[in-house]
């Protein structure tokens, strides 16, 4: 992390008081200890990693600016957005949103979006501010393989539109694409029948694992296709098939050192924290703890 980014993020730590509970007596001690705790000593192998803002969706709905400031203070350097009802720029213009994240030393690399509506406009706005990806996050289970064949064709078309505006298209998997349908695995079909020059994939490691597939093996099977990865752990305290079973990264069942090492060796460039289930802590506290894990990760 360069000195300017670290300075910006330490400033965000100090300025994000609404989200960061202080536990010390001296104000100066509060600031320095908090900054050291969040940005300090543990040195991992990842200089840059992000968070899917859906992980803190309630906070984003309440105050997107302060929530994003808090993400910077926790040590995230990248953001992946979603459309929370106000568009992927949360009611701001694309350039105003870009200025906000730039001032915090963050890179708004991608957003989940409805790529089946107004893609031309979305891609134009995203490309204009240097975003890397627009991502289709959901298509739902399909009735037949013909439906998945049509989706592969559609993804290629969406990839063309994104490419025209200087960014790329990706599809984010859920578990249903790993369920056999008419003797085929839909995810395999999508991987093998989309143009690598137009379509990338974001591996949700949690859903691959929950579907009974080894993320390491699957990344190796399709090198350089999974350019983005969701780092999302699976609770060992819930039934394996539980769909909403994520937990703090490093507290679950998944071997992220192996998964992320394999990802890096096979073309994965972006590592995005996501958590959707919270038991005794808040989503903001989980985001902070997950950032600490990512900063200290060695593999």
C-alpha positions, 0 to 999 in steps of 0.5 A: 500500500503506498503512503498516500493511500495509507494516509487517506485511509488513516484519515478515514479511520479517524473520520468514521466515528459513527461506525467505529466505537472507541474504547480508550480514554485519551482522544489521541490514544483513541485515534492512534490505537484504532488506526494501528489496529485496523491498518497496522502490523499484520502483513499479509500477501494481498496489497489490495482486496475489496468488499461487496457492499451488499455485505453492509447493505442496511448501512448503505441504505442508511448512509452510503457515504459514511459506510464507504468511508468506514470501508476505507478505514477498515483497510479495504482498497477496492469496492464492488457495488450493487444496485440498492434501488438508487442505481449503482452510484447510489443516487449520485452521478457517476463522476461524483461517486468516482470522486468520493471513492478516489478521495478515500483511496479506493478503487470502484472496480465493479458492480453487480447490476441488472445487465438485462436492462439499460446496459448500454447506458450503464456501461457508458457511465461505468466505462467513463469513470474507469470501472473494470466490470459490470457483473450479472449477479443472478439469472435464477434456475432455468427450466432447460439447457436451451435456456442456458444456451440462450443465456450464453448467447446473451452474455456474449452480446452483453460482453460486446456492449461492455467492451465497446465502452472500455470495460468487461462483463462477468457472470457471478455464479450461484449454486444452481448452475452446478446442479445437473440439468438434462445430463449437463452442468450448466456452469460448464456449458456457460464456461465453454460456450462464452467468448473469453474475449468478451465474458469473464466469470466471478467465482462465488467460492461459497456457492461452488463449495456448497454445491459440492464442488471443490473451488480449487479444482474448478479454478484449475479446470478453467484457468484465466476465466475466473478473474474475480472471486468472492471470498465468503466462508461457510459456517461449520455450525449449520447444515451443509446445504443451508443456503444462508450459511456464511460466516466470518472469513477464517472461522468457517470450513473453507481453505482460503489460503489454497483457494486464493493461491490457486486463483492467483496462479490461474488469472484471478485478480480481484478478491472480494469479501462477502458475508450475508449471515450475521449472528452476534455481531453487526455487518459493520463489525464483520466487515472490519474483522474480515478486512483484518483477516485479509490483511494478515492472510499468508499463502 
